[in-house]
């Protein structure tokens, strides 16, 4: 055990007491997860979408106070990875220059070769996937395919599901993706059941979310699955975030006119803060 | 005009056509903002909160496609600024070690001395404010006070309002802040009307939001104020984000038992996607 983890575990003991105080029915896996280190890897590339990464990361980072979570940011090469999209062609085939846009850097700590063993693999979306496809760069897909068998949970946000489909790991599964680029993503994969109206879909060890901000709702649901509700809900309320907790909530499938979308769905739905466990 | 802005303005013309097509009543200021460069500065420090920065930044970055927006990340020193909180003392006076937590770096491009003229100044929150106060480091407050007179809009997220209060720029104004650390923040300032139940407050040229994720809702409202609804709403729907559009929506003031909170407020409220302008 690293010395730096000792304070984490001391805090964890405090939170665990809080949780146990109300006899919450933690599963055996949740109890185990609370007392082990989870290795989380984010896959990024130039032209990643900012909130796809940092939205879910807010909750992971907060939970890394009471729990032991280690983060690796994984890309083709280490160093600064830019959100500003590289040159690519738009849906109409015309060259797109986004070089004037605001940029947010994230530092890749590992390459696809040096990445450590992972419990949780998160593939983020972004316009940069267009550039990679134009360049026939399949390094992301190859990394996913190679790690899928040994990773306990695989998550994608937004167009990140396209990488999973091209890697072949969605075969036989239900999945969703961004509604703003639905046709672009769902043309990949052979035997994938794409769910047109879903904030997120959980099937087997794969979690796929709809576009950008949907990654936050998926992450909240995922963390409740991994650690149980009590500590996670308290953390989410500290973020003052009211997550969409119904995975079928998806008015954006209607907004973006996704074929097969549940058009009877009300455009406004109830949401609110999660239950507090005092 | 920079060469790199030409594509932005070409795209802008397209978006403007879209907008003008439905006779949306843009204000004169909104029309001017659509055709000028806005200089935006984020103030950060070690121990900033991840989503305080990158949540609002997602919307700013998206809007930097059709509009011309220049971003400066401003701190005491340039280079990597860490979200992982430095050593500090907790509310009970006990030393807090968070060195085991997940870290997200943001690169400061300017110092308080080298920062360019700003149209928009955004002060983010974070536990790092405790360390700065313990060290009697008032560099953030001094920067805010020096820039306030010449900045058109000043925004804070979460505990960032504490810096504004200590800088003296909230005197005579209504403001809000994180509900999770309400007492900690609102003890600052002499003649500030702190609003206990508010997702965000807009008074004069100052916008203050509640905790963490509230910064995204404030930014959506702010951008609609600056650029008008049509382009902003389309962008927000592409993020698949359903913002809270009522600034008085604040169930977290109830969750966190803020004195004076509107306890009659329903814990669950209606939210949904913004209106689309086809």
Boltz contact constraints between the chains, C-beta under 6 A:
constraints:
  - contact:
      token1: [A, 4]
      token2: [B, 99]
      max_distance: 6.0
  - contact:
      token1: [A, 4]
      token2: [B, 100]
      max_distance: 6.0
  - contact:
      token1: [A, 5]
      token2: [B, 100]
      max_distance: 6.0
  - contact:
      token1: [A, 7]
      token2: [B, 97]
      max_distance: 6.0
  - contact:
      token1: [A, 8]
      token2: [B, 100]
      max_distance: 6.0
  - contact:
      token1: [A, 50]
      token2: [B, 54]
      max_distance: 6.0
  - contact:
      token1: [A, 50]
      token2: [B, 57]
      max_distance: 6.0
  - contact:
      token1: [A, 50]
      token2: [B, 58]
      max_distance: 6.0
  - contact:
      token1: [A, 50]
      token2: [B, 61]
      max_distance: 6.0
  - contact:
      token1: [A, 51]
      token2: [B, 58]
      max_distance: 6.0
  - contact:
      token1: [A, 54]
      token2: [B, 50]
      max_distance: 6.0
  - contact:
      token1: [A, 54]
      token2: [B, 54]
      max_distance: 6.0
  - contact:
      token1: [A, 57]
      token2: [B, 50]
      max_distance: 6.0
  - contact:
      token1: [A, 58]
      token2: [B, 50]
      max_distance: 6.0
  - contact:
      token1: [A, 58]
      token2: [B, 51]
      max_distance: 6.0
  - contact:
      token1: [A, 61]
      token2: [B, 50]
      max_distance: 6.0
  - contact:
      token1: [A, 61]
      token2: [B, 102]
      max_distance: 6.0
  - contact:
      token1: [A, 64]
      token2: [B, 101]
      max_distance: 6.0
  - contact:
      token1: [A, 64]
      token2: [B, 102]
      max_distance: 6.0
  - contact:
      token1: [A, 65]
      token2: [B, 101]
      max_distance: 6.0
  - contact:
      token1: [A, 71]
      token2: [B, 102]
      max_distance: 6.0
  - contact:
      token1: [A, 97]
      token2: [B, 7]
      max_distance: 6.0
  - contact:
      token1: [A, 99]
      token2: [B, 4]
      max_distance: 6.0
  - contact:
      token1: [A, 100]
      token2: [B, 4]
      max_distance: 6.0
  - contact:
      token1: [A, 100]
      token2: [B, 5]
      max_distance: 6.0
  - contact:
      token1: [A, 100]
      token2: [B, 8]
      max_distance: 6.0
  - contact:
      token1: [A, 101]
      token2: [B, 64]
      max_distance: 6.0
  - contact:
      token1: [A, 101]
      token2: [B, 65]
      max_distance: 6.0
  - contact:
      token1: [A, 102]
      token2: [B, 61]
      max_distance: 6.0
  - contact:
      token1: [A, 102]
      token2: [B, 64]
      max_distance: 6.0
  - contact:
      token1: [A, 102]
      token2: [B, 71]
      max_distance: 6.0
  - contact:
      token1: [A, 105]
      token2: [B, 107]
      max_distance: 6.0
  - contact:
      token1: [A, 107]
      token2: [B, 105]
      max_distance: 6.0
  - contact:
      token1: [A, 180]
      token2: [B, 238]
      max_distance: 6.0
  - contact:
      token1: [A, 210]
      token2: [B, 240]
      max_distance: 6.0
  - contact:
      token1: [A, 211]
      token2: [B, 240]
      max_distance: 6.0
  - contact:
      token1: [A, 212]
      token2: [B, 239]
      max_distance: 6.0
  - contact:
      token1: [A, 212]
      token2: [B, 240]
      max_distance: 6.0
  - contact:
      token1: [A, 213]
      token2: [B, 239]
      max_distance: 6.0
  - contact:
      token1: [A, 213]
      token2: [B, 240]
      max_distance: 6.0
  - contact:
      token1: [A, 213]
      token2: [B, 241]
      max_distance: 6.0
  - contact:
      token1: [A, 214]
      token2: [B, 240]
      max_distance: 6.0
  - contact:
      token1: [A, 237]
      token2: [B, 255]
      max_distance: 6.0
  - contact:
      token1: [A, 238]
      token2: [B, 180]
      max_distance: 6.0
  - contact:
      token1: [A, 239]
      token2: [B, 212]
      max_distance: 6.0
  - contact:
      token1: [A, 239]
      token2: [B, 213]
      max_distance: 6.0
  - contact:
      token1: [A, 240]
      token2: [B, 210]
      max_distance: 6.0
  - contact:
      token1: [A, 240]
      token2: [B, 211]
      max_distance: 6.0
  - contact:
      token1: [A, 240]
      token2: [B, 212]
      max_distance: 6.0
  - contact:
      token1: [A, 240]
      token2: [B, 213]
      max_distance: 6.0
  - contact:
      token1: [A, 240]
      token2: [B, 214]
      max_distance: 6.0
  - contact:
      token1: [A, 240]
      token2: [B, 252]
      max_distance: 6.0
  - contact:
      token1: [A, 241]
      token2: [B, 213]
      max_distance: 6.0
  - contact:
      token1: [A, 251]
      token2: [B, 272]
      max_distance: 6.0
  - contact:
      token1: [A, 251]
      token2: [B, 273]
      max_distance: 6.0
  - contact:
      token1: [A, 252]
      token2: [B, 240]
      max_distance: 6.0
  - contact:
      token1: [A, 255]
      token2: [B, 237]
      max_distance: 6.0
  - contact:
      token1: [A, 255]
      token2: [B, 273]
      max_distance: 6.0
  - contact:
      token1: [A, 267]
      token2: [B, 272]
      max_distance: 6.0
  - contact:
      token1: [A, 268]
      token2: [B, 270]
      max_distance: 6.0
  - contact:
      token1: [A, 268]
      token2: [B, 272]
      max_distance: 6.0
  - contact:
      token1: [A, 270]
      token2: [B, 268]
      max_distance: 6.0
  - contact:
      token1: [A, 271]
      token2: [B, 271]
      max_distance: 6.0
  - contact:
      token1: [A, 272]
      token2: [B, 267]
      max_distance: 6.0
  - contact:
      token1: [A, 272]
      token2: [B, 268]
      max_distance: 6.0
  - contact:
      token1: [A, 273]
      token2: [B, 251]
      max_distance: 6.0
  - contact:
      token1: [A, 273]
      token2: [B, 255]
      max_distance: 6.0
